[in-house]
């Protein structure tokens, strides 16, 4: 995709239902700003909003359109945890910075929904909670540990026995679990476009169809170059996550090299009748369980179950996932009968495994200082919807001189993956390992 071409959207439920985005122009010529942000996903747009709330001039450069990447393609679950690490692990890794990060992560879902309410963003937001059922009796210890750790730092979590889990999910498939009352779900593309509208109304500038080709420190300023222009600014935020190396491999190779973009497939059923829908996750919580090959589902505003899956060989447009994922839903909720999907689409998740020999263990977010007044992060590991909004606030504060030792930014040096290109190609082949490990969790 070049800066002069139109943007092709994935055939997603969100693209079909979200309000249209703002009409924006590509960057042409050389401009100045106090802060330049690369990427108009959740992190970049949140950063821009928080800067404008503080009266700071900001220019955002986006390769496609707001929400075109992972921010507009994901399942829309708002989950205030990391995928594989509890608060104690974050503190062991980062000390006091880890403690500050845990506090921000704990409150991140609430902060997201409060932001939506504050600006009246039409994002189909439902703060119904997030539930993580356990898929085997042996995994119940995991739920107990997570409730114990998150409760200790004030998170609104509750342990569920098997009966309570069945009541909340409408399924007998799980053996208990826990839920967090602050979570929920949104239409992610509608949220991204809504955040862009808010940023514009506050006075931010957003340039689209303008992939950043280079960023460099020149004198006491950052310079970001695109095909037809440049932005010179005192400070910089890199907010490209899984797509860091997609448009310009030389933009930030050390950052792109530590992320493995893993293809994630999302799927939306045909609308489900009210009498059946009220028996399936009747409280409309977001749901994702403890399988490594994740079982997840949530309702959208039109009574569609939005779920997904993974495949070693995804086939043409993911069509060969329709059968197995449909059977999975029927196994969880037999009352569904035959399942068909109106929408199937995909996008990248930014994974940062800390041990490539253990791909079943999700990594930590990687937050970096790129130079004087330059910051960025990668590695959502499937948990970026809530976290990215709060990190945008923290990154905005960092560019304005807030002492780093007071922010929820556990900084580290970029550490690339060995043979990242090879890892990217073989990542789908971890799926049989996930299934084998899931089968052993008894």
ZAMARGU-4260 file (C-alpha; in steps of 0.2 Angstrom, whole numbers, plus 5000, padded with zeros to 4 digits):
<rodrens>
0) 5000/5000/5000 | 5007/5017/4995 | 5003/5034/5002 | 4993/5038/4987 | 4982/5023/4986
5) 4965/5021/4995 | 4963/5010/5010 | 4956/4992/5009 | 4947/4987/5025 | 4946/4969/5031
10) 4929/4961/5028 | 4925/4963/5047 | 4909/4965/5056 | 4916/4981/5063 | 4919/4988/5046
15) 4901/4984/5042 | 4894/4992/5057 | 4905/5006/5064 | 4901/5024/5060 | 4911/5031/5046
20) 4928/5039/5051 | 4933/5057/5048 | 4939/5063/5031 | 4958/5066/5033 | 4972/5070/5021
25) 4989/5063/5018 | 5004/5072/5024 | 5012/5083/5011 | 5026/5095/5015 | 5036/5099/5030
30) 5027/5103/5047 | 5031/5107/5065 | 5024/5101/5081 | 5028/5099/5099 | 5025/5080/5098
35) 5024/5068/5083 | 5015/5052/5085 | 5017/5037/5073 | 5001/5027/5072 | 4983/5031/5074
40) 4977/5015/5084 | 4972/5016/5102 | 4988/5020/5109 | 4992/5034/5096 | 4975/5042/5097
45) 4974/5041/5116 | 4991/5049/5117 | 4985/5063/5105 | 4969/5066/5116 | 4979/5067/5132
50) 4992/5079/5124 | 4978/5090/5118 | 4969/5090/5134 | 4985/5098/5141 | 4986/5110/5127
55) 5001/5102/5118 | 5002/5103/5099 | 5002/5086/5092 | 5003/5078/5074 | 4999/5060/5071
60) 5005/5051/5055 | 4996/5035/5051 | 5000/5023/5037 | 4982/5019/5033 | 4967/5026/5042
65) 4963/5027/5061 | 4959/5009/5067 | 4965/5000/5051 | 4977/4989/5061 | 4975/4979/5076
70) 4964/4992/5085 | 4950/4990/5073 | 4951/4971/5070 | 4952/4963/5087 | 4938/4955/5096
75) 4934/4970/5106 | 4936/4962/5123 | 4941/4974/5137 | 4952/4964/5149 | 4962/4973/5163
80) 4975/4959/5165 | 4990/4953/5155 | 4988/4936/5146 | 5001/4926/5155 | 5008/4936/5170
85) 5000/4941/5186 | 5005/4956/5197 | 5019/4948/5207 | 5028/4943/5191 | 5027/4961/5184
90) 5035/4967/5201 | 5048/4954/5201 | 5053/4959/5183 | 5052/4978/5185 | 5051/4982/5204
95) 5042/4999/5208 | 5039/5002/5190 | 5030/4986/5189 | 5020/4991/5204 | 5014/5007/5195
100) 5011/4997/5180 | 5000/4985/5189 | 4990/4999/5196 | 4987/5007/5179 | 4983/4990/5172
105) 4970/4986/5186 | 4961/5002/5182 | 4963/5001/5163 | 4946/4994/5159 | 4937/5007/5170
110) 4947/5021/5162 | 4943/5015/5145 | 4924/5015/5149 | 4925/5032/5158 | 4934/5039/5143
115) 4920/5033/5131 | 4907/5040/5143 | 4916/5057/5145 | 4917/5060/5126 | 4900/5051/5122
120) 4909/5039/5109 | 4897/5028/5100 | 4907/5012/5102 | 4893/5000/5108 | 4902/4999/5125
125) 4895/4986/5137 | 4904/4986/5154 | 4896/4969/5159 | 4913/4962/5165 | 4925/4950/5159
130) 4925/4931/5164 | 4939/4919/5162 | 4932/4901/5165 | 4945/4887/5167 | 4944/4872/5155
135) 4950/4858/5167 | 4950/4855/5185 | 4968/4857/5186 | 4967/4875/5180 | 4956/4880/5194
140) 4972/4883/5204 | 4976/4896/5191 | 4960/4905/5194 | 4963/4905/5213 | 4980/4912/5211
145) 4974/4926/5199 | 4960/4931/5211 | 4972/4931/5226 | 4984/4942/5217 | 4973/4954/5209
150) 4962/4956/5225 | 4978/4960/5235 | 4980/4976/5224 | 4961/4981/5224 | 4955/4974/5208
155) 4936/4970/5207 | 4938/4951/5205 | 4928/4936/5211 | 4931/4918/5211 | 4918/4907/5203
160) 4914/4889/5207 | 4908/4877/5193 | 4890/4881/5196 | 4892/4900/5196 | 4902/4898/5180
165) 4889/4888/5172 | 4876/4901/5177 | 4886/4916/5170 | 4891/4907/5154 | 4876/4897/5150
170) 4888/4882/5148 | 4893/4866/5158 | 4909/4865/5149 | 4920/4874/5162 | 4926/4870/5179
175) 4925/4886/5188 | 4934/4902/5185 | 4935/4921/5190 | 4928/4937/5183 | 4932/4955/5184
180) 4917/4967/5185 | 4926/4982/5177 | 4929/4973/5160 | 4917/4971/5146 | 4917/4974/5127
185) 4916/4987/5113 | 4915/4989/5094 | 4934/4992/5092 | 4934/5001/5075 | 4920/5012/5081
190) 4930/5016/5096 | 4946/5020/5086 | 4936/5031/5074 | 4927/5039/5089 | 4944/5043/5097
195) 4950/5050/5081 | 4935/5062/5081 | 4939/5067/5099 | 4957/5071/5095 | 4952/5081/5080
200) 4939/5091/5090 | 4952/5095/5103 | 4964/5101/5090 | 4975/5087/5085 | 4981/5085/5067
205) 4980/5067/5060 | 4988/5063/5043 | 4982/5047/5035 | 4989/5036/5020 | 5006/5042/5025
210) 5017/5028/5031 | 5032/5034/5041 | 5047/5028/5031 | 5061/5035/5044 | 5062/5042/5061
215) 5078/5050/5068 | 5085/5062/5081 | 5092/5077/5072 | 5100/5090/5083 | 5087/5092/5098
220) 5072/5087/5087 | 5064/5071/5081 | 5061/5070/5062 | 5048/5058/5055 | 5048/5057/5036
225) 5035/5050/5025 | 5034/5048/5006 | 5029/5066/5003 | 5033/5076/5019 | 5040/5076/5036
230) 5036/5081/5054 | 5049/5089/5065 | 5045/5089/5084 | 5052/5090/5101 | 5046/5073/5106
235) 5040/5057/5098 | 5029/5042/5102 | 5030/5026/5092 | 5013/5018/5093 | 5014/5005/5079
240) 5015/4988/5089 | 5012/4973/5078 | 5013/4983/5062 | 5030/4992/5066 | 5039/4983/5051
245) 5024/4981/5039 | 5025/4997/5029 | 5043/5002/5031 | 5055/4988/5038 | 5068/5001/5041
250) 5058/5012/5052 | 5062/5005/5069 | 5071/4988/5065 | 5076/4985/5083 | 5058/4987/5089
255) 5050/4978/5075 | 5063/4963/5078 | 5056/4960/5095 | 5038/4958/5090 | 5031/4942/5081
260) 5016/4947/5072 | 5004/4932/5074 | 4988/4931/5063 | 4972/4931/5073 | 4956/4926/5065
265) 4939/4934/5071 | 4922/4927/5066 | 4904/4934/5069 | 4889/4923/5068 | 4872/4927/5060
270) 4861/4936/5073 | 4855/4924/5086 | 4836/4924/5091 | 4832/4932/5108 | 4826/4916/5116
275) 4842/4907/5113 | 4853/4922/5116 | 4847/4924/5133 | 4853/4907/5138 | 4871/4910/5132
280) 4882/4922/5143 | 4865/4930/5149 | 4874/4944/5157 | 4883/4948/5141 | 4901/4947/5149
285) 4916/4946/5138 | 4923/4928/5139 | 4940/4921/5136 | 4945/4905/5144 | 4961/4897/5150
290) 4965/4886/5134 | 4981/4891/5126 | 4971/4889/5110 | 4959/4901/5116 | 4940/4899/5117
295) 4932/4916/5117 | 4916/4924/5114 | 4906/4940/5117 | 4890/4947/5110 | 4889/4962/5099
300) 4875/4975/5098 | 4865/4965/5085 | 4865/4948/5095 | 4879/4941/5085 | 4892/4930/5094
305) 4909/4936/5090 | 4922/4923/5092 | 4937/4917/5083 | 4951/4904/5081 | 4968/4899/5074
310) 4974/4888/5061 | 4991/4882/5055 | 4985/4884/5037 | 4971/4896/5037 | 4965/4894/5019
315) 4957/4906/5008 | 4950/4920/5019 | 4950/4908/5034 | 4935/4899/5027 | 4942/4882/5034
320) 4939/4889/5051 | 4921/4890/5049 | 4917/4872/5052 | 4929/4869/5067 | 4924/4885/5076
325) 4906/4882/5073 | 4908/4865/5081 | 4916/4872/5096 | 4902/4884/5098 | 4889/4870/5097
330) 4899/4860/5110 | 4899/4875/5122 | 4881/4879/5119 | 4871/4865/5110 | 4856/4876/5110
335) 4864/4885/5095 | 4861/4871/5083 | 4870/4873/5067 | 4881/4888/5067 | 4885/4899/5052
340) 4896/4915/5051 | 4892/4931/5041 | 4910/4938/5044 | 4927/4931/5045 | 4942/4942/5045
345) 4960/4943/5052 | 4974/4954/5059 | 4990/4954/5068 | 4993/4952/5087 | 5010/4958/5093
350) 5018/4944/5102 | 5034/4946/5112 | 5038/4929/5119 | 5052/4930/5132 | 5058/4912/5127
355) 5055/4906/5110 | 5057/4888/5115 | 5042/4891/5126 | 5029/4899/5113 | 5015/4894/5125
360) 5020/4907/5137 | 5015/4925/5132 | 5028/4938/5135 | 5028/4955/5143 | 5024/4972/5135
365) 5040/4980/5130 | 5040/4999/5134 | 5055/5009/5128 | 5064/5026/5129 | 5070/5028/5111
370) 5080/5043/5115 | 5078/5061/5122 | 5059/5064/5123 | 5056/5048/5113 | 5045/5034/5119
375) 5035/5019/5112 | 5029/5001/5116 | 5025/4985/5108 | 5019/4968/5113 | 5001/4968/5117
380) 5000/4949/5118 | 4982/4950/5115 | 4978/4962/5129 | 4979/4979/5122 | 4961/4986/5121
385) 4961/4992/5139 | 4979/4994/5142 | 4983/5005/5126 | 4971/5019/5131 | 4980/5020/5148
390) 4997/5019/5141 | 4993/5033/5129 | 4990/5044/5144 | 5007/5038/5152 | 5016/5041/5136
395) 5009/5058/5134 | 5015/5063/5151 | 5032/5056/5148 | 5034/5068/5133 | 5030/5083/5144
400) 5044/5079/5156 | 5034/5070/5170 | 5047/5061/5180 | 5048/5043/5173 | 5050/5036/5190
405) 5032/5042/5194 | 5024/5034/5178 | 5018/5017/5174 | 5031/5014/5161 | 5043/4999/5165
410) 5056/5004/5153 | 5068/4991/5145 | 5080/4990/5131 | 5074/4983/5114 | 5079/4965/5113
415) 5075/4957/5096 | 5069/4939/5093 | 5082/4927/5086 | 5078/4925/5067 | 5062/4935/5068
420) 5057/4931/5050 | 5058/4913/5053 | 5049/4914/5069 | 5035/4923/5061 | 5033/4909/5048
425) 5033/4895/5060 | 5023/4903/5074 | 5006/4895/5067 | 5014/4878/5070 | 5014/4880/5089
430) 4995/4877/5088 | 4997/4858/5089 | 5008/4861/5104 | 4995/4872/5112 | 4981/4858/5109
435) 4992/4845/5117 | 4996/4855/5132 | 4978/4860/5134 | 4973/4841/5134 | 4986/4838/5148
440) 4978/4851/5160 | 4968/4839/5171
</rodrens>
